[in-house]
Amino acid sequence: MFIHLVRVIRVQKIMAIFLLILFTAILVMLIIMTYRIHSIAGKHIDDEAIHEKAGWIQGWVYGAIICTIIAIIASIYFIVRGTPYEGHLMEWLNIVVRVMHITFGIAWIGASFYFVFLENALNRTENIRDELAGNLWAVHGGGFYYLEKYKVAPKTIPRHLHWFKYEAYFTWVSGMGLLFIIYYFNTSAMLIDTNVLKLSTAAAISISLGSFIVAWIIYDLMCKSPLRKIPWLFALTGIIILTGFAYFYSHVFSGRAAFIHFGAMIGSLMVANVFFVIIPSQKAMVNAAKKGMAPDPQKGKNALFRSISNNYFTLPVLFVMVSNHFPSTFGNKYQWIVLAAISLGSAGIKHWLNLREQGRLSVWIMPVSVLLLLAVAYVTAPQPSTTKCRPVSYAEVNAIVQQRCIQCHSSRPTDNVYTAPPNGVKYDTPREIIAKKDLIMQRVVITKTMPQNNKTNMTLEERDLIRCWIEQGANPQTP
């Protein structure tokens, strides 16, 4: 039996190596193809039809390149799986994809902020030609800029037209990559918390992906319903539905995963707006203008409505992106209320900024939003314990650390997921434990978010002993 298993593993490794070589060759050919397409388009610079077709083919080639890179990474994973290099590969995948996600996210959110600012700040009254909706003078980087927005489209569509879409697509693709790397590949450690709900890996991932689809269907129906004509009612309905999703995630996944899934759900709505509504509307208007037909202005209004929705989603998504560093939020007993309140408060601040850009001032929106965020900070503050402490020795605390924490936080972890100490935190010596006493108090005692998903079953009595030891001065000597 054992020999047969070894042979199966060896065959899998050989297949993975073969696939790695194959996909690498395909990647090289695809890259060469992009240069070839670019060269052909350059030789026919005056032929608009060729340029348009080249752009269409280039888009598919770029998509194939992304899929091939994913296949190469998967092949490498199967080659190193079960070796000391597995954890190292996952760590570097996390780093690379996270940097990509942040970079593309900055570009996407920055573009969203900028174009909503333009829409809000346009001059719409002074010396405006009939075909224009407004214009704007700006100065930046030592230069002056003049921008014009057309009511529908110019009489002649320029050949070189920049499309703002890849920032959104790559942000979502890299975000989903992180979801796989951090949560789907480590469901037992990061996604599933048996104290919340007992789930299989397949069920947890299915619920995760399915919730994004359900959220889009609900949101899309809302945008196509009469609700969109009543902004305050549309916003209120959206807040109620989003709060429902926050409640749902917090009762299905671990606290940290619940927050991340809420952000991933909103991010999926945003990219779906771009892919299914905004870009198709823009393409329809451009194609109509090229054919000498009057573009449908309603398509432009639909795209603008979805773009403004995305603008309000940005600050809640940014909060979620950094929330995993702040356990007082996702570790709170009523984490779904915390999540909903912070999302509402941050969206309120974005609404105030939008009004300000339009030259309108609201007396109450900013103060209420800030007070809501301050209230969350107050509610999530740690409550002092009233339990009396007996003298606790370092030996007792160290025994707890050795039983519950050292599996991950050691120079040589034995955990099945972490092959290196998370964030470099190690508890191998008394000095290392004492140096992290404040972090231990926050994560182990107050928020109870460590061990991750309480994987090692640390008890409340053990947490209380650690609290007492820290409050008594975290002395390495036995009292």
N, C-alpha and C positions, 0 to 999 in steps of 0.2 A: 504493500500500500504506500509506504513512504517513498520507495524507489519510483513508483508510478507518479507520485505527486511531484517529485523532483524533476522527472522527465517532462511533465506537463509545464512546469514553471520554466524549464529551459527552452522548450518550444515557444512559449509565449515571449520570452526575451528575444529569441532569434527573430520571430515575427515582428516584434516591436522595432528591432534594429533595421530590418528590411523596410518597414514602413517609414522609418525615419529617413533613410536614404532616398526612398521614392518621393516622399513629400518635399524633401530638400531640393531634389531635382525639379519637381513641379514648381516650387517657389522661384527658383532661378529662371525658369522659362517664363513664368508670369511677369517677373520683373523686366526681363528682356522685351516682353510683349508690350509693356507700358511705354518703354522708350520707342519702340517701333511705331506704335499708334501715334505718339506725340510727333514723331518725325513725319509721318504721312500727313497729319493735320497741318504741320508747318509748311509742307510743300504745296498745299491747296488752301492757302490762307484766305483766298477770295471766294472760296466755295462754301457757302453757309451750310448746305445740306451735309457735306462731308464733315464739317466741324461738329455739327449736331450729332451725327451718327458716331463720330469718334468719341465724343463726350459720353454718349450712352454706353458704348463698348468699354470705355475706360472705367466707368462706374462699376460695371460687372466684374471687370478684371480686379479692381481694388477689393471688391467683396470676396472674390476667390482667393486673393492674397491673404486676407484676414482669416478665412476658413482654413487655408493651408497652414498658416502659422499656428493656429489652434491645434490642428492635427499633429504638427511637429512637436508642440509642447506635450500633447497627450502621449505621443510615442516615447518621448524622453521620460515622462512620468512612469510609464510601464517598464522602462529599462531600469530605472533606479529604485522602483518600488521594493520595499523590504530591505533596502541597504541604508547605511548611514547618510547617504546623499539625498534621501527622500525629503527629510525635514528641511535640508538646506535649499533644495529646489523649491519647495512650497514657500519658504520664507522669501526667496528672491522673486518668485512669481507675485507674491503679495506686494513687495516693494515696487516692482516695475509696473504692474497693473494699477496700483494705487496712485503712483505718480501720473500715469496716463489719465486716469479718471479725474484727478484734481486739475490737471492741465486743460483737458478738454472741457471740464465743467466750468473753469474760470472763463474760457473763451465763449462758451454758450451763455452763461449767466451774464457775462459782461455785455455781449451783444444784445441780450434781452433788455437789460437795464438801459443801454444806450438808445435803442430804437423806441422804447416806451418814453424815454426822456424826450427824444425828438418829437414824437407824437404829441406829448404834453406841452412842449415849449415852442412849437411852430408859430411863426407870425402868420396869422390868417386874415388880417384886415388891411395892412398898409401895402399899397403898390403890388397887389397880387394879380397875376394874369388869370384869365378865366379858366384856363386848363389846370391851374395849380390849386392844391388844397392848402399850401402854405410854404414858407421858406424859413431858413435860419442861418444867421451868420455866427461863426464860432472861431475861436483862436485856441491853438494847442501846439505845443512843441515848437514855438517860434514861428508858426505859420498861420495864415488866415484861410478859413474854409467857408464855402457857401453851398448850402444844400437846399434842394427843392423837392417837394413831394407833389406828385400829380394826383388829381382827383381819381382817375382810373388808370390811364396809361398814356405815355407820349404817342404822338402820331407815328413816329418811327422808332421801333424797338432797337436799341443799340446792340451790336454784335457781341460785345464783351459785357456780360451781365453777371454780377457776382451773386451766388446763391448762398444764403446762410442756412445750411442744413447739416453739413458733416460734423460741425461742432456738437450738435444734438445727438446724432447717430453714434459717434464714437464715445461720447459721455455715457450713453446708455449701454453700449456694448462692453466698455471697460467696467462699468458698474455691475453688470450681470456677471462679468468675469470674476470680480471680487466676491460676489454673492456665492458663486460656485467654490472659489478657492477657500474662503473663510468659513462658509456655513454649510454648503452642500457636501463638500468633501470631509467635513468634520461635524456631522450632524449630532452625534452623541455628546460632543464637547461644547458646541457653540449654538446649535439650533434647538435641539430638544432638551427640555427641562422636565424630568419625570415628576417633579413636585408641582408642575403646572398642568401638564397633560402627557400621558404616556402615548407615544406615537412611534410607528416604524419609520425608518429612513424614507421609504417610498411615499408613505402617507404625508410626512412633513414637507417633502419637496413638492408633492402634488398640490397640497394646500397652498404652499408659498406661490407657485407659479399660477395656480388657478385663481388666487385672490387678485392678482394683477389684471387678469382678463375680465373678471367680474367687475372690478372697479372701473375699468375702461368702458364697459357696456353701460353701467349706471351713469357715469359722467357724460358719455356721448349722448345718451338719451336726454339727459338734463339740458345739454347745450342745444339740442334740436327741439326742445319743448317750449311752450309759451313762457316758462320761467325766465328765460334769458332776457325777456322784455321788461322784467321787473328786477333790477339789479339787487336790491336789498333782500328780496325773497330768494333769488338764486343763490346769493351768498349764504343766507341762513340755512337753506337746504343743504348746501355743500358742507357747511360746518357740521351739521348734524350727521351727515353721512360719513365724513372723515372721522368724527369722534367715534362713530360706530366701528369703523375699521380699526382705530386705535384700541378700543375695548376688545375687539375680536383677536387681534394679534397678541395682546397682553395675556389672553386666556388660552392661547395655543402654544406660543413659543416662549423661550427664555426672555428675560427682560431686555437684554442687549439686542437680541435678534428681533424682538417686537419693534423696537425703535427703528432699527435698520430697515425692516420690511415696510414700515410706514413710509420712510423716505424713498425706498425703492418703488413703492406703489405710486407715490406722487410723481417721481421721476419718470415712471413708465407712462403715466397720463400725459406728462409734458412732451415726451418724445413721440407718443402716438398722435398728439395734436399736430406736431410738425409733419410726421410721415403721412397721416391720413387726411389732414385738412389743410394745413397752411401751405405746404409745398404743392399739392395738387391744385389748390386754388390759384396759386401764383402761376403755375404752368398753364392752366386753362386761360388765364388772362393774357399771358404772353403769346400763346398760340393764336388766340383770337385777334390780338393786335397785329401779329405777323400776317394773318390772312386778310387784313383790312376790315375785319368785323369789329363791332362795338363790344368790348369786354363786358361781362356781366358784373356790375358793381357789387352785387350781393356776395359774390365769392370773395371779394376783397374785404367786405365787412365780416364775413364768417372767419376769415383768416385773422383779422385784427382782433376779433373777440377771443379766439383761442390764444393768440399771442399775449393778450392782456391777462388771461387766466394764468398762463405760464409765469407771467411776471409776478403775480401774487403768490405763486407756489414756491418761488425761489428761496426766500428766507427760511420758511419751514424746512425745506430740503437741506439748506446749509447747516441749520441747527442739527438735524439728524446726522449729517456727515461727521460732526465732531462729538456727538453725544456719547459715543462709546468710551470717551476719555473722562466722562463725568458720571460716575456711578450713583451719585445722589439723585440723578434724574431717573435712569432706567432701573435703579435698585429700589425705588420708592414703592411702598405698599400699593399705592394708587397710581401706578406708573402711567396708565392710560389717560388719567385726568391731567397729569403733569404734561404728557405729550400733547394732548389737545390744547391745553392752556398756552403752552409755549408757542405752538403753531399759530394759534389765534392772535396772540400778542405780537409775534413777529410779522404776521400778515397785516395786522393793524398799523404797524410802523411803516410798512411798505405802502399802504394806502395813503397815509399822511404824506409821505414823500411824493407820491404821484400827484396828490392834490396841490402840493407846494409847487411842483414843476409846472402845473397848469395856472399858477398865479392865484390859486384859491387857498384859503387858510381855514383849518378846522380847529376850534378851541378845545374840543374834548377828545378827539381820537388818539392823539399822542399821549396825553396824560393817562387815559384809561389803559392803553396798551402797556405803558411803562408800569403802572400800578399792578396790572395783571402779572407781568413778569416778576415784579418784586414780591408779589403774593406767593408765586411759585417758589421763589428763593426762600421765603420765610417758612412756608409749609414743609419744604424738604430739608430744613435745618435739622441737625441731629438733636434728639431729645436726651437730656441727661438721665442716666440710669439711677434708680433709687435703691437698687439691690446692694446690700452691704457686702463688703469684700473681706474675706479672710486673707492672711498673708499667702501670696502665691510665689513659688520658687521658679527660677529659670528652668530647672529640670522638668517641671510639669509642663511649662509652655513648650519647651523643646520637644518633649514627647508628642505633644499635639502636632507640632510642625512636622516632625518626622513621619507621623502617621497620615496627615492630611494634606501637606503642602509640598513636601520634598519631591514628590513624583514629577512635578513640573519645574519647580524653582530650585534647581540644583545644577551644578556644573555638568552632571551626567544624568539627565532626566530619564525616568523609566516609563513615562506616560506613553500611550500608544499614538498620540497626536503630536505632542511637542518633543522634538529631539534636541532642542536648545532652550534654555530658560527664557520664558516670555519677557520681552523688554529688558533682558539682561538681569532680572531680579533673581538673586540666589539666596538661599537660607542655609548654607553649608556650615557656617560658623556663627558663634554668638555675636560677633561684631556685625556681620551682615544682617542678622535678624534685628538687632537693636537699631541699626542705621535706617531700617525701613519701618520703625515702629509707628510712625504717623500714617504711612500708607497702609500698614496692617490694620490700624484702628479704623481707617476709613472704609477699606474694602472688606475686611473680615468681620468687624464688630458692628459698625454703624449701618452700612448698606447691605451687608451679608451677600455681596456679589462674588466673593471668593471663598472657597474654591469655585472655579467656573461651573455654573449650574449645580453647585455642591456635589461634584462628581465623586468626591471621597467621603461624602456623608458626615461632614463636620456637624456636631450637635450644638444646640444652643448653650448647653452647660460649658462646652469647650470654648465657645466664643466669649462667654462671660468670664472665664478664667483668664483668657488673653487680655480682655479689657481691664480686669483688676490688676494684672501684672504691669500693664502699661501705665495705668493711673498711679501705681505705687512707685513709678520711676524707672521701669524696665531695667531692673538691676540684674546683671548676669550672675551675681552671687546668690546663693540660697539664703533667704532671710533667717 
